[in-house]
């Protein structure tokens, strides 16, 4: 009779827990940026069974999307391009793994998000990971400021117990430390002072997040409507942000016209006024007029 051998659980290291949490935070940041772009633009004329968010997300992640028999799927080059860089064959792939290899004379359209057709996914993942790293550093600084001492222990058992104590303290739980009878007390407080820098890291996080939004053509918005129009806490001018979002719109529409399909991308109606009003101050001056006046004063 064979006995079932129970497999012991694999211990989870601190490095593994750190990597898992950082990956989760990165994915949250990444999805938030995707959601903001999906909210900023709208594609008129899509088939009823094709989700807006799917098309926009795939354009961001793949750079191109192919249109074939009312299907809108990520497209990649499958054949040699012609004199103008247009491929003779395209490879389309669905979310369920189904693939299509379509010649250029049979495909309805190949739509880019940017003139270069380079996907934004890698850059956006890297930026999202940087934001996640800043968040993790803020968390570590807050915990370190709660536990400002460094101890030297005479044995591993004491060190393990003290580690548990500090973990409980970091979670706000009661921490009870017991020493076995006869165990020598060789624990020394070496002292330490952790500088509180979470506030500066938070500012760095906000600045970096706004910089990514700027590149994506997303206006920085506060909760109040009046502030939403004016809150441009970023380094570039409003015009550059608007140019970024219109790069997506103009490239999409240029390709749609080239292939003769009726679909068009535009600013979402719910925020179109936000972009338009952002170009004006309370006195009614446009951003371009302000910049022109500053140039004249400088001269």
N, C-alpha and C positions, 0 to 999 in steps of 0.2 A: 504494500500500500504506500503510495507516494504521498509525501507531505507537501503541502503548498508552502512555498517559501515567500514570506512577505518581503516586499521590496521597501527598503528604508527610504524615507523622503530625502530628496536632494537638498542639502542646506543652501539657503539663499544668501548670497554675499551682499554686503553693503553696496559694492560696485554695481551689482545686478539691479538692486532696487533703485539706485540712482539712475541707471540707464533706462529702466522701464518708465520711471516718473518723468524723466526728461523727454522721452519719446512721446508720452501722452500729452505733455504740455506743448511740444512741437506740433503735433497733429491738431490740437485745439487752435493754435495760432494760425496754422495753414488753412484749416477749414473756415476760420473767421474771415480771412482775406478773400477766399473764394466766394463766401456768402456776400461780402460787400460788393464785389464786382457783379455778381448775379443780381443784386438789388439795384445796381447803378444803371444797367443797360437792359434793353428789351428787344427781342427779335420779332418783328411783325411777319405774319404769314407762315409760321411753322405749322406743319401738319399737327392735327389734334393729338396724335399719340406720341409726339416727340416732345419731351419735357424741356422747357427753357433752360433749367439749371444744368441738365445733362450736356446740352450743346455748348454752353458757355464754359463749363468746367473742362470739357474735352478740348476746346480751343486753347484754354490756358495750359493744359497739361501736355498736349501734343503739337500745338502750333498750327495744325490744319485739321479741317474736318471735311470729309467727302460726302456728297449728296448723290444717292443712287436709288431710283425707284421709291422716292419718299422716305428713304432711310438716311439719317444723318449720323455718320460714324467716323471715328478717328481715322485719318488717312496718312499713309507714309508712301514714299517713293518706291515703286516696285520695278521700274524700268529705267532706261537711260533717258535723260531729258533732251528736249530739242534745243534749238538755238537760243530760245528765250528762257530756258530753265524749267520748262513745263514737262513733266514726266509723260512718257507714252503709256505707262501703266501705273495704276494706283492699287495699294493694298489697304483694304478696309477691314476693321475688326470690331465685332460687337462685344458687349459686356458678358454675353454667355459663351464667348470663345469662337463663335461662328465667324468665318473669314470670307472675304470676296477679293478676287483679283480682277480689276476692271480696267479695260483700255481707255485711254483718254477720249476717244471718239464716242464711247458709250456712257461715260460718267456724266451726270448732270452738272456737277460743279465741284470744285475744290476751293474751299474758303479758308483764308488765312486770318489770324487775329492781328498779326503785325507784318509789316513789309518783309522782314527777314524770315518769317515763318518759324523762328526759333521758339521752342516751348519755354514758358515761364516757370515750369514746374521746378527745375533744379535750383534756380535762383531763389524762388519763393520758399522752397524747403530749407535752403541754407539760411535765409533770413529768419524763417520761423524757428529754426534750431538755435540761432543766436539769441532770439528773444526768450526761448525756453531756458537757455543757459543763464541769462540775466535773472530770470525768475528763480532758478535754482540757487543762484548765488545770494539773492535777497533772502531766501528761506534759510540758507546756511548761516548768514550773518545774524538773522534774528535768533536762531537757536544758539549760536555761539555767544551772543550777548546775554542769553539766559544762563549759560554755563560758563562763567568767566575764569574758573580755576582749572589748572592742569595738575594732575596728581601722578605720582610715581608709586606703584604698588610693589610689594615684596613678593607677590606670587600671583599666578594666573587666576586662581579662584576669586581672590579679592578684586582683581581687575574686572572680571566678568560681572561680579555683583555690582560694582560701582558703575559699570557701563549701563546696566539695567536701570540703576537709580537715575542716571542722567537722562536716559531715554524717557522715563516716566515724568521727570521734571519738565522736559521739553513739551510733553503732551498735557501738562497741567495736572498730572495725577500725583497722589501721595507717594512719596518715595521712602521706603523702609530698608535700612541696610543692617544686615546681621553678620557677625563674625563668629566662626566656629570656635568652640572652646579649645584653648591651647594654641591657637594660631597667633603667631607673632604679629604685632601691629607695626608693620614697616611702611605704612602709607605716608607719603610726604606730599604736602601741598607746595608745589613749585611756583604757584601763582601765575597769573596771566591777565592781560587786559585786552579784550577784543573791542576794537573801535567800531562804533555804530555807523555804518555807511549805507544802510538800507534806503535811506531817503535819497541819497545821490544815485544809487543804483536804480531806484524807481524813476527818477528823472531821466536817466540814460535809457531806460526801457521805453518811456513815453516818446522820447526824441527819435529813437530807432524805429518805433512802430509808425510814427508819423512820416518818417522818411520813406518807409516801404509803401505806405498809403499814397504818398505823393507820386512815386514811380508808377503806381497802378491807376493813378487818376482819381483817387478817392479823397474827398474833402474831409478834413477833421471836423467832427461835429460834437457839440455839447447837447445837453438835454433840452435847453430852452430854444425855441425856434429862432428867436432873434440872435442868440449867440451862435446857433448853428451856421448862420450865414456869414458871421464875422470871425469865427474861430479858426484862423489859418495860422496855427502855431507851428509853422514849418519853415524851412530855409528858402525854398523856391517861391516865386511869385504865383499868384492864383492862375495866371495865364498858362504857366507851365503845367500845372495840374490839369487844367481843362484840356490842354494839348495832349496830355497822356491818354485821357479817356477817349478823346476824339481820334487818336491814332488807331485804337481798336475799331471804333465805329466806321471811320473812313476806309480802312483796309478791308473790313468785312463787306461794306457796300460796293467798293470798287470791284472786288472779285465777283460779287453777285451780279453786277451789271455786265461784267465781262462774259460770264457764262449765260446771261439772259434768264436768270431765275428771279422771281418776284420778291423774295425775302429781303428785308432791310433791318439793320440794327439801328437803334436810336437810344437816347437817354430815357430812362424809365420816367414816366409821367409824374410819379410821386416826388421825384427829386430834381426834375428838370429846372424848376424855378430856383432851386438852391444853387445850381451851377450858374444860372443866368444872373441871379442877384449877387452872387459872390464876386462878380466883376465890378460891382458898384459899391461906393461908400454911402454913408448916411446922407451926404450932400449931393448924391447923384452923379459923382464923378466916376468914370470907369477906371479900372486899374491901369490901362494904357495911358489915359490922360494924366493920372498921378505920376507915372514914371516919366512921361514926356515933360511935365512941369518940373520934376526934380532935375532932369538933364539940363533944362534951360537955366535953372538956378545955379547949377554947377558951372555952366559956361559963363 
